Amino acid sequence: MRINHNIPALRTLNQLARTNSKMDKTMQRLSSGLRINSAADDAAGLAIAQKMDTQVRGLKQANRNAMDGISLIQTAEGALNEVHAMLQRVRELAIQSSNGTLTAEDRKAINDEVDQLKQEIKRISDNIEFNERKLLNGEIDRRAFSNNKKVADIVSMSDTVDPGSYTFTVGKAATQTYVDSIAKFDVPTGVSGKININGEQVEILATDDAQTAFAKLRDLCDTVGIDLFKYESGSDEKLSMVVREYGAVDLTIKGDKDLLVKLGLQEANANSTPVAATEGNNVEISGISGSFPPNTTYTIEGNRIVFQASEGFQLIAEGSINILDPEDLETPKEAGPTGEVTLDILETGPLDLQIGANEGQFMQVRIQNLSPTSLGLDNMNLNTTESSQRTITIVDDAIEQISSVRSKLGAYQNRLEHTVANLDVAAENMTSSLSRIQDADMAAEMAEYTQKNILSQAGTSMLAQANQRPAQILQLLQG
């Protein structure tokens, strides 16, 4: 027996320390609920758990992103629902205005409502937004640039138009049909009669002065979609009538000869007829090249060019127009610029919704420009039966375009709702896997703690016994 080194006590103390260390770890797991509290607990498991935690948190944020995308789409679709309703009202008014029982005053009242509806459509397209992102003005569509906006510029494009450079040549600018008076605008006092322009007419009285006569003519021209100007030609004052639409639009003047002579629209000799209109023309283009599909065709109306190809490809541009300067109406029909135009369409611009936990896992949302100009509503009016008939077709095309966009938005929303459901399932399963690696099994840890607690108590008791053994040597010494 030795007293300098109590080997049994040392052995017991060492074992007790091990037991207490394991019990400490078990207590830490029980208190935190985690199996891995530090890298030393499970180095490989910690690395795997951190990677899984990154994915789970990313999936949950992607879920919120997708829900925000749904809210944005619902905002845009709700606005388009109102645009749809307004277009339906405009079509209804166009059918009403086409009825021959209405007077010019009736049609003016109808047209006033149409003008307000057009302004509201423009306001919605310009101002509707979600979190300060404009939705319907083309801001979340692909970016497009013209290398020469004076020659031609892009109006809108379909989703199937790929990024690239679209080149064509404008050989002739679109012009407006117009009439310039051949003689001075004389004060028609003492001359009465009727003047008819494109089927609508007004009566000029013998007592009307120049201002009154001009005002009547101006209102008549406005009814049939024509701008009326007075301009100085030398010492004379002359009239110019310019159709607002571009292309070969009818402009026919008839009326009492004496009145037309006074207005400068007919020569005084007996065999003359009212001055004939100079017919406008559509923009002319050629040389389609670049990124246009090989089967691209185009249609032209006035200064608008609509390129179409298979798979719903549509690109709408506006060609150059003649320059009308009201300050210099002696030469008001200067030809617009021509030449080669390249429309560069970039990949950037669409709204990218991050709907995955990793880089590149996003979907693009595109909403084209839906302003009255892009919908073709600019030249719409209901002042005459003929223009009301044209408006029906214009509105039908606009309704079809809005319906197409709303259908696309509905498809986006359905996709995002499936995305949300998928992200929920993926996050749930990933969390389950993370839990198996990182979370403590509380029942097993409690059993482990109970075992180590008993061993600790037993070790403490045995350490006390081992420490008493050197005292037994005194009995030998006392012999």
Stockholm file with secondary structure:
# STOCKHOLM 1.0

chainA/1-479         MRINHNIPALRTLNQLARTNSKMDKTMQRLSSGLRINSAADDAAGLAIAQKMDTQVRGLKQANRNAMDGISLIQTAEGALNEVHAMLQRVRELAIQSSNGTLTAEDRKAINDEVDQLKQEIKRISDNIEFNERKLLNGEIDRRAFSNNKKVADIVSMSDTVDPGSYTFTVGKAATQTYVDSIAKFDVPTGVSGKININGEQVEILATDDAQTAFAKLRDLCDTVGIDLFKYESGSDEKLSMVVREYGAVDLTIKGDKDLLVKLGLQEANANSTPVAATEGNNVEISGISGSFPPNTTYTIEGNRIVFQASEGFQLIAEGSINILDPEDLETPKEAGPTGEVTLDILETGPLDLQIGANEGQFMQVRIQNLSPTSLGLDNMNLNTTESSQRTITIVDDAIEQISSVRSKLGAYQNRLEHTVANLDVAAENMTSSLSRIQDADMAAEMAEYTQKNILSQAGTSMLAQANQRPAQILQLLQG
#=GR chainA/1-479 SS CCSSCCHHHHHHHHHHHHHHHHHHHHHHHHHHCBSCSSTTTCHHHHHHHHHHHHHHHHHHHHHHHHHHHHHHHHHHHHHHHHHHHHHHHHHHHHHHHTSTTCCHHHHHHHHHHHHHHHHHHHHHHHHCEETTEECSSSTTSCCEEESCTTTEEEEEECTTCCSEEEEEEEEECBCEEEEECSSCCCCCTTCCEEEEETTEEEEECTTCCHHHHHHHHHHHHHHTTEEEEEEEETTEEEEEEEEEEESSCCCCEEECHHHHHHHTSSCSSTTCCCCCCBCCCCCEEEEEEETSCTTCEEEEETTEEEEECSTTCEEEEEECBCBCCGGGTTSTTBCCCCEEEEEEECSCCSEEEECSSSTTCEEEECCCCCSTTTTTCTTCCCSSHHHHHHHHHHHHHHHHHHHHHHHHHHHHHHHHHHHHHHHHHHHHHHHHHHHHHHBCCHHHHHHHHHHHHHHHHHHHHHHHHHHHGGGGHHHHHHC
#=GC SS_cons         CCSSCCHHHHHHHHHHHHHHHHHHHHHHHHHHCBSCSSTTTCHHHHHHHHHHHHHHHHHHHHHHHHHHHHHHHHHHHHHHHHHHHHHHHHHHHHHHHTSTTCCHHHHHHHHHHHHHHHHHHHHHHHHCEETTEECSSSTTSCCEEESCTTTEEEEEECTTCCSEEEEEEEEECBCEEEEECSSCCCCCTTCCEEEEETTEEEEECTTCCHHHHHHHHHHHHHHTTEEEEEEEETTEEEEEEEEEEESSCCCCEEECHHHHHHHTSSCSSTTCCCCCCBCCCCCEEEEEEETSCTTCEEEEETTEEEEECSTTCEEEEEECBCBCCGGGTTSTTBCCCCEEEEEEECSCCSEEEECSSSTTCEEEECCCCCSTTTTTCTTCCCSSHHHHHHHHHHHHHHHHHHHHHHHHHHHHHHHHHHHHHHHHHHHHHHHHHHHHHHBCCHHHHHHHHHHHHHHHHHHHHHHHHHHHGGGGHHHHHHC
//
